[in-house]
Amino acid sequence: MAKAPELINVSNEAALRDAGEEHLWIHASAHRALADEAQGKRILVEGDGCIVKDIEGHEFIDGLSGLWLVNVGHGRKEIADAMARQATTLAYASSISSTSVPAIQLATLLAEITPGDLNTVFFCSGGSEAVESALKIARQYHYLKGEPKRLKVIGRRGSYHGATHAAMSVSGLRAGNEPHGSPFMYGTMHVGPPHCYRCEYNHTYPGCDVYCVHAIEQLIEHENPKSVAAVIAEPISASNGVVVPPQEYLPRLREICDRHGVLLITDEVINGFGRTGKMFASEHWDLVGDIMTMAKGLSSGYAPIGAAICRPHVMEAFEGPNRLSHLLTFGGHAVSCAAALANIEIIQREKLVDNSAIMGARLLKQLEELESHAIVGEVSGLGLLCGVELVKDKETKEKFKGDGEELKFMTQRLQDKGLLTRAGNVISLAPPLCINKEQVDRIVEIVDETLTEAEQEFDLG
């Protein structure tokens, strides 16, 4: 029998990096990503609030909250303590034969703080599973209600709902998923997003009368409403460039779904838990989805957890013998639920939703001033969910090549100046909700300096 290897000395940076290059496959990366400077992968070792430190001792403002999720910030001992207490009491209870106290407590709390009459929670391990679960619930709902032909799901081009099969299928990023993801789930269709800056329908708001939402109804009617199970939509699409829809869009989408008996799945995996200056982004439009998905900020990344929460009329289909044909081993994990409870308590006690609204308004106002740059097409956002869209030409709105030298240069310069974030054709900015004025100002300063250097380096504008 092989002997277990000695743990690598964490103070030996070279040994850690060599081991990582050999044995660790970083997600969405080529093999040996740590060895490739162009991929920009770092070994992070510490975090405190909005600041993270890598193994070389460099400090960065976490401009993306890890991956849109460390809402309460790094280094929260209260959450670690809550997890430890639960782990030493009861770490796991079977998701099908039993449950735990923190799972019941968390489900009850979520029923209280989510919009409208959302009331019953199905727990899982993350955002992709939450969407996968919501889609299963929607299809089974219609089957149990006597409409088994309602299988189709409508998503929006440019959206992202996860990396599992059904979640990837309803996402609107076909080009990136096609080589390895096809064939996609049967019955998934897509319409153009409410992206006024890049309207797929060549309309101009408000004269368009929000045509992009009418396109959803046209597709439902074309496909036969009796064949459509659900529409899935993020209130604000982070993957599509932080697209904040026109004010009328989501209320009209709710009316369309109701008119045709189609369930509306609101995807709040990124939007939720204070990110947009409300506890849930749906609240900006008084929107209540039939099913709402959540993850990320639910535990601020301290433990893997996600959920789909349903309204009473959805749950009516699953009364009596009509059980949900779906289970997940780690759904409602006791330690993860304890982490989420402690996380939400911090969000509420420290009024981080309010801070998100205040600091988000400060961030957006300063970013909008950067539209004077030759390569900034549009700045958008709500709360601490903002995006700076980059263009080669303001008139044509031509994008930079994703693998082009300009974007590589900007990504590296942002990091060199102490800001970790994604910098593709959109510089995404979503720092932890505990951010202060000085950190907001420094983020904008770094972005401003980087844009200026890129314009000079590549003779842009």
N, C-alpha and C positions, 0 to 999 in steps of 0.2 A: 504494500500500500504506500502510495506516494506521501511524503511528509509535507505538511502545510508549510508554505514559504514564510520566511521571516517578513514581518511588516517593514516597509521601506521607511527609513528615517526621514521624517518630514522636514528636517533641517537640511537634508541633502537635495538641493534643488535639481542638480543634474540627474541623480538617480530617479527622482520622481518624474522628471520630464521624459527620461528614457523609457520608464515603465509605462507611462501614459501613451507614448507614441507606439509602443509595441502591443499593449493589451486593451486600451480604451478606445472605443469607437464613439467619438463625439457626434451627437445627433446632427443630421442635415449637413454632414461634413465628409470630405474624402478621408481615407485612412491616413494616419500619421499627421493629423491636422495640427498637432502641437509643434511639429517640426517645420511647418510651412508658415512663414511670417505673413504671407499674403492672406492667409485665412484668419489671422488676427485672434487666435485662441489664447486665452490666458488662464493660468492656474490661480484662482482666487482663494485667499486663505482667511480673510477677516472681513467683517462688515459691522458698521455702526451707523444707524440712522440711514442717511442718504449716501454714505461714503463706503466704498469697498476698497480693499487692498489686495494686490497680487503678491505672489511668492517672492518677487524681486523688490518688494517694498513700495511700489508705486501706488498712489492713491487716486481714486477716480470718483466723480459724482456718478451714481448709478442712474443714468438718464432714461433708462427703460424699466426700472424696477425689476431687474433680472430679465424677465420676459413678460412685462405688463402684470406683475403679480405681487411684488413685495410691498403691498400697500402701506403697512404700518412701519416699514423700514427694517433694517437689519439689526441683529443683536438684541432682540426682545427677550429678556430673561423670563418674563412672566409666561410667555408661551412655552418656552423650554421647560419651565417648572411644571406647568399644567400637563404637558406630555409625559414627563417623568412620573408624576403622581399617578396618572392613569395607567402607564405601562407597568408600574409596580403593583397596581391593584388588579387590573384586568386589561391585558393588551389587546385581546381579540375575542370576538364572539361571532359565531357563524352567521353569515348574512341571510341564510334561509331557515335555520332552525331556532334562532334566538336573536336577541339584540342586546344593546347595552344602555346604561343610563345616559352617557353623553350623547348617544345617537338620538334618543328620545328628546333630550333637552335641546339639542341643536335643531332638530326638525321643528320643534315647537317655536323656537326663536325665529327661525326662517319664515314660518307661517305668519308671524307677527310683523316682521320688518319688510317683507316683499310686497309689491303693489297689489292692490285690490283684494280679491278673494283667493289668491293662490294659497294652497293649504296643505297639500300632501307631498312629501319629499321622498324621492328615490335616490339613494346615495350611490356614488361610484368613486373612481380613483382620480379623475381629472376631466378636462374639458372635452376631449375627444369622446370619452365614454359617456359623458353627459349628453352630448348631441346624439350619439349612437342610441342611447337609451330613450331619448325623446322621440326619435324617429320610430323606434319599435313600439313605443306607447301609442303614438299617433296612428300607426297602421293597425295595431291590434284594437284600438278604440273603435275604429270604423268597422272592422270585422265583427266585433261583438255587438255593434249597433245594427247589424244586418246589412252593411254595405261593404262586402268583401272586395269589391272592385276598386275601392278608393286606395290606391297604392302610390300614386304619383306625388312627388314632392318638388316644389318650385324654390330654387335659390336664386341668388343674384351674382352676376359675373363680377369677379374681383374679390368676392367674399372669401373668408376662411373660417371653416367650422371644425377643423381637426384633421388628424392623420390616419384614423381607422377607416375601414372601407366605406361605410355608409356616410360618415362625416366628410370624408374626402370626396365622395360622389356629389354631395350637395354643395360643396365648396365651388366657388366660381373661378378656380385657378387651373383650368384644364391643361394649359401648356406645360406647367411644371409637374403635373401629376400623370400625364398621359403615358410617358415611357414605362412607368412601373405600376401604375394604378389601374389601368384599363384591363378588362372591361369594368366600367363603373356599375353601381347598383341600378337595376332596372327602374325606369320611371323618373329619373332625376332630370329636371329641366331648369333653364336659367333665363333671366331677363336682365336688362341693363340696370345698373345701380342708380341711386339718386345723387349722382356725382355731377353737379351743375358745371363745374370747371371743365370737365371732360364728358359732356353729355353724349352718350352713344347715339341718341336720336337726333342730334344736331338742332336741339331746341334751346331756347333761352328763357330762363326763369325770370319773372313770374308769368310771362306771356304764354308759356307752354301749358299752363294749368296743371302742372305736375304730371306731365304725360307718363313719366316712368312708373308711376303707381297704377295708372290706367292700363299700362302694358301688362301688368300682372293679371288684371281682370280679363283682358283680352285672351291671354294664354289659358286661363282657367276655362273660359267659355269655349275656346277652340278645342281644348283637349276633352271637353265634357266635364262639367263640375262633379258629376257622380264618379269620376275616376281620380280625383285629386284629394289626397289625404291632408296635406299641410303645405304651408309656406313657411320658410325659415329665414329670419332676418336679424342681423345685429342692429340695434338702434343706431349705433355709430360704428362704422366699419373701419377698424384699425388697419387691416391688411390692404384695404383699397386706397390708403392714403389719408386716413382719419377723415372719413366722409361724414359730415353732419348733414342730415337730410333737411329739405325744406320743412317748415313747420307743419304743413298740411299732410305731408307724406304718410306718416305712421298712423294718424287717426283715420285717414282714408283706407289704408291697408287693413286696419281692423274692421272697418265697415264692409270692405270687399269680402274678407274671409267669412264674416258673419252671414252675409247675403248668400253665399254659396255653400255654407256648411263645411267650410275648410278650417282646419285647426291652424292657429298662428303660433309658431314656436319663436319666442324671442330669445336670442342668444346673447346672454349677458356675461359670458365667460371672461371677457376682457373688460367690459363696461361696468361690471358690478362692484359693489362694496366701496363706494365713494369716489371711484376713478373720475367721474364726470362732474363732480360737484353735487350730486344727489346720491343717496345710497344705491339706487339703481337708475341707469340712464332712462329707462322707460318712464320714470316719473316726470321727466321734462315734457313729455307729451301726454301725461295721464293715460298711458297705455298699459293694458293688462293682457299679456299673452295667455293662451290656453295652457301652454307649457312654457316654462322658462328654464333655461340652462344656466348653470353657474359653476365656477371653479376658481382658479387663480387666486383672486383676492379673498376668497372664502377662508383660506388659512394663511394668506400672505406668503404662501410657499413654504411654510414651516413643516407641512406634512402634505402628502398627496391626497386630495379630496376634491370631489365634484358632486353635482347633484342636478336632477331635473325635478322641478316642483310643478304640481298640476292643480288646476281649478276643480271645484267640486263636481261640475258637470262631466268632466273627463273621468273622474274617479267612479262615477255612477256606473260606467260600463264594466267596471271590475269588481262589482259587488257579488256576494254569494260565491258560486262555483267558478266564476269567470276570473281566474287568476292571471296575472301577467306572466307570459312565457319568456322570462328573462331573468338572469341572475349574474352577479359578479362577486368573486371571492372576497374582495376587499371592500365591498360596498358597506358604508357605515362603520368603517374601522374605528374602534374605540379611541385609540390614541389620536388619530386624525380629527375626530369629532371634538376631542378635548382641546386640540390646538385651535380649531376653528372657533370654538366658544371663547377662548381667551383672546383670540384675534379680534373678534367682533366687539368684545368688551372694551378693548383698547380703542378701536375706531369710535365707539360711542362716547367713552369717558373723555378722550382727548379731543373730541369734536373734529376729527380728521376729515369728515365730509365737508364741514364748513371751511376748513383750511384748504381743501382741494379746490373749492369754489373761489376762494380769495386769491390763493397763489396761482391758480389756473388762469384767472382773469389777468393777473400781473404778467404771467408768462406769455399769454396770447397777445396782449397789447404790445409788449416789447418785440415779440416775433413779427408782428404785422409791420413794424417799422423796417424789418429786413426785406420787405417786398421791393425796396429801392434797389436791391442788388440785381444785376443783370441776369443772374441764373436762378432767381426765385420767382416761380410762377404764381404760387398761391400759398397762403398760410391759413390753416384751419384748425379747429379744435373746440373743446368744451371741457371745463375743469382741467385736470392734469392729464389730458389726453390730447396732444397737439401734434401737428405735422407741418413740415416745411417742404413743399413740393419743388423739386429742382427741374429746370428746363434748360436746354441748350439755346433755345430761341423763344422769347416771350410771345412773338406774333404767331408762330406756328405751333407752339407748345411742344416742340420736339423733345423727346426724352433722351437722357443719356443712356448709353449701352450699359446693361447691368454688369458686364465684365470689363467695362472700359476703364482707362487709366484715371479719368477724372474722379469717378466715385471711389476707386481704391485710394486715391490721394486724400480725398476728404475724410474717408473713414479713418485712415491712419492719423491724419492731423487732429481730428477730434479726440482720438485716444491719447496722442502725444500731449495734448493740452489738458488732459484729465477728465474727459467725458466719455463714458461708455454708452453707446446707443447703436441702433441700426441706421445706416446711411446709404440707402439705395437711392432710387429716384425720389424718395421722400425721406427726410431726416425725421425719424419718429422720436418724440419726446414725451415720456410718461414717468417722471420720477416718483419716488415714494410720497405718500400724502403728508408726511411729516416735514416736508421740505420748508425751508425758511426763505426770507426775502433775499438774503445775500447769495444763497445757492441758486435761486431762480435767476438772479442778475448775472451770476457767473456762467450759467448755462448759455444764456443769450450772448454774452460776451464771447464765449468760445465759438459758438456757431457763427457769429458775425466775423470774427477773425478768420475762421476757416474758409468761409465763402469768399472773403477778400483775397486770401492767398490762392485759392483755386482759380479765381478769375484772372489773377496775375500770372499764375503758372501756366495756364492753358490759353491765355489771351482770349478770354470769354467776355463778350459784351463790349 
